[in-house]
Amino acid sequence: MQLTGSQIIIECLKEQGVDTVFGYPGGTILNVYDELYRHPEIHHVLTSHEQGASHAADGYARATGKVGVCMATSGPGATNLVTGIATAYMDSVPMVAITANVGKSLLGKDSFQEIDIAGVTMPITKHSMIVKDISELAGTIRRAFKIAKSGRPGPVLVDVTKDVTAGSYEYEPAVPEKIQRDTGHITEEDLKTAAEMIQKAQKPYIFVGGGATISDAAKEVRELAHKIQSPVCDSLMGKGVVDGNDELYTGMLGMHGTKASNLGVTKCDLLIVVGARFSDRVTGNTAKFANNAKILQIDVDAAEINKNVLVDASIVGDIRETLKLLLPMIQETKHEDWVRECQERMKKFPLSYNPEGLTGPFVIEELYRVTKGDALIVTEVGQHQMWAAQYYRYSHPGQLITSGGLGTMGYGLGAALGAKSGQPDKTVINVAGDGCFRMNMNEIATAVRSNIPVIEVVINNHVLGMVRQWQTLFYGQRYSNTILKDQVDFVKLAEAMGATGILVTSKEEVGPAIEKAIALNAPVVIDCQIDCDDKVFPMVPAGAAIEEVFDETDLEKKKQ
């Protein structure tokens, strides 16, 4: 049947099972929006800014496991998506961004709102392409979804010229191609080598990253840990793969990881790395990382093997499928002395904070208590992000939605809108700092307009907290442009946008404020006022070995 290009785009979205799109209209994409008007079965969330749309598509994807979709017009509309696309790329999030460009005859002439967005996004997408021929439109969109979902997931950009959206062509419906898990590079030899290494280890440690979350491999990772009685640590992206209450779990690894995890990995004789890419925030000084251990890395992306840290053995393939093959090859073993040693280290070096006054960690612990550990926690980036990682105990993968690789301030509120749109029955809470909230607070208006009941918890210290922490510790307390002393009232701001605002200045007010926000089932901003010099501990200085981790007690001893 003959359809316009805009109709073909909508039909292809329906083919792929898309039920929600985040975006912002404009001149070149008007034909697509005009067709979208006729299809209420696809829910469109009009964000306040295109960056909010890309973050919402990202949050939707992480919360549902589906491909997130965002749309924008040409020129600045398209470039406003770039930060969200880059965020999704760094964290391997499946997303399809659809933009419209000027007509084919106007390309390359510096036309109004023309930009080569496919070229701009080439380094931050799995693939980016421009459609200038309507005969290629349906195939391109279908390929975009396949690329976004397959192997190591990631964002794909499809730019469509306006004349293509207006033209007509024969459309043939198609059933989406089933995405197969990547097992083509898994070899019997690699599995055998891995099994032998695991069997010989006396002090194994499992390090879990975001790849295990993406692969939905929590069941297999937990089985492996208990079968070989191995302590487990995780990265920011691997939270919840192993239950935060599991007796084998020792906390996060890296710059703000627990002392137990950092020292344990330093002392282990085998580090089993499951779906992690050895980020510099995890490894510290790579030359001194896990020097006493052999390293076994399992990852779907061959490019990650030996990229940052040289390993002794590896298996390239989908995490879940790899572990399903590996587990029967491993005999159950006990490492009771080693586990006891790691557990004693946890008791010796527990996470701790000042019990006096209102603090970020206390707010997170209250969030955990009130929600019974069952909320979807989204974060911005900074001190509050680390406190959310440290003090909320995640029980299932994907429960923490955060910008890990790019570290995008302004990510969280848009992502929370997307997560709540995908999981409407879940309590969705975005934990923000006041600096981050300033970057995306316009999306509170989106939450109200679209009736998306997200809870925004602002850990408000009136400074750029993490940068100030570095300035305090390493820059001689020279607080260059990190103090946010102004007259902005977040409660009044929330109310001005139609949301509910709640001011919290004491510990006693935190729990009731959270309970009220959940009961309202509407957009709520909770402004929690904390001290400007609260810090995130433990900490590893940049470029140091992870075993050089220190906390506030160590700083006090050093002063003496």
Secondary structure, DSSP 8 states (H G I E B T S, - for coil): -EEEHHHHHHHHHHHTT--EEEEE--GGGHHHHHHHTT-TTSEEEE-SSHHHHHHHHHHHHHHHSS-EEEEE-STHHHHTTHHHHHHHHHTT--EEEEEEES-GGGTTTT-TT---HHHHTGGGSSEEEEE-SGGGHHHHHHHHHHHHHSSS--EEEEEEEHHHHHSEEE-------------TT--HHHHHHHHHHHHH-SSEEEEE-HHHHHTT-HHHHHHHHHHTT--EEE-GGGTTSS-TT-TTEEEE-STT--HHHHHHHHH-SEEEEES----HHHHBSGGGTTTTSEEEEEES-GGGTTSSS--SEEEES-HHHHHHHHGGGS-----HHHHHHHHHHHHHS------SS--HHHHHHHHHHHHTT-SEEEE-SSHHHHHHHHHS---STTSEE---SS--TT-HHHHHHHHHHH-TTS-EEEEEEHHHHHHHTTHHHHHHHTT---EEEEEE-SB-HHHHHHHHHHSTT--TT-B--S---HHHHHHHTTSEEEEE-SHHHHHHHHHHHHHHTS-EEEEEE--TT----SB--TTSBGGG-B-HHHHHHHH-
